[in-house]
Amino acid sequence: MGRYINQEAVLVRLRGKVKTTDNPDAEPDRMPLLLLNRLINESEGQVEMDLSPRYLAPFQTSDGNSFSQLPERPTKEMLRTLCELLSVIRVLETDFGRGSSSDASKYADSCQKRYNVIIYGDSEKKIPGLLSLRDETYNTFRLPPLPGLRSNYQAAAMDTGFAGYIARSDDFSGGAYPAMQINDPSETFWNGVIDHDPQDFTGNG
């Protein structure tokens, strides 16, 4: 079982396409559930890496609590959808031609396209994705952050122009400084300097 999704969520999307079993010795033409779980975990890790230019892995709340504490919509639903889509793709890649009742290549392609649009957007249709940039000159994201999700203090770009969010990324400061500020809108350059001991940022007294 994965950290963010379960077997049932993936199997619903694979109904009529892939058959599974918990007894692979008796049913060698079906995908073992043990392998399905492994592919789900693998897919979740890939989603974490794909979103790491903006969000910290593993996914957690802005104050460091577990995934279960994130808002159900849109944050958890969006992340679960990405994990389910990639899990389906990985299962079809692994199981293709064995235990499949139909040619699922078109379905896998459609899942991959949907996954890519959610993360990277579609420039032709002018649909922004989670990692789409507003302005490459200033390296800022186009869409607001997913509510409650902890930002990566080593982000390649930054969140700016959104009420309550910090215009700060690793390109503009050392890792420790934005690590304190990027997930806490109450922190600013000024009160960050005044309130915190310099040792918090530099490691020196």
Buried (B, 14 or more C-beta within 10 A) or exposed (E): EBBBBEBEBBBEBBEEBBBBBEEBEEBEEBBBBEBBBBBBBBBBBBBBEBBBBBBBBEBBBBEEEEBEEBEEEEBBEBBBBBBBBBBBBBBBEBBBEEBBEEEBEEBBEEBBEEBBBBBBBBEEEEEBBBBBBBEEEEBBBBBEBBEBBBBBBBBBBBBBBBEEBBBBBBEEBEEBBBBBBBBEEEBBEEEBEEEBEEEEBEEEE
